[in-house]
Amino acid sequence: MCVAVPGKIIEIDGDFAKVDVMNNITSANIKLVDVKLGDYVLIHAGCVIEVIKKDLAEEMLWLFSEIEEAAAPKNDEAIKGDKASKKEV
């Protein structure tokens, strides 16, 4: 399965842009679409593939954060995992 991630264009330099994706700055090729500073975009395989509306980007980012939170181990699970990894075999 392939997933495109939303981000915000924060800098443009020729055919590439710096994009803020969930507080991580990445470089993406912008040859496929017309973008401007401040646009929200979808990035797939290092390329901007679509300009999207801000509210859609925010909804997608919220969903990604919900998935990340659900997948993160709970404190008790993390502690148990730490203790289990420190046991001698």
Rosetta blueprint (number, residue, H / E / L):
1 M L
2 C L
3 V L
4 A L
5 V E
6 P E
7 G E
8 K E
9 I E
10 I E
11 E E
12 I E
13 D E
14 G L
15 D L
16 F E
17 A E
18 K E
19 V E
20 D E
21 V E
22 M L
23 N L
24 N E
25 I E
26 T E
27 S E
28 A E
29 N E
30 I L
31 K L
32 L L
33 V L
34 D L
35 V L
36 K L
37 L L
38 G L
39 D L
40 Y E
41 V E
42 L E
43 I E
44 H E
45 A L
46 G L
47 C E
48 V E
49 I E
50 E E
51 V E
52 I E
53 K L
54 K H
55 D H
56 L H
57 A H
58 E H
59 E H
60 M H
61 L H
62 W H
63 L H
64 F H
65 S H
66 E H
67 I H
68 E H
69 E H
70 A H
71 A H
72 A L
73 P L
74 K L
75 N H
76 D H
77 E H
78 A H
79 I H
80 K H
81 G H
82 D H
83 K H
84 A H
85 S H
86 K H
87 K L
88 E L
89 V L
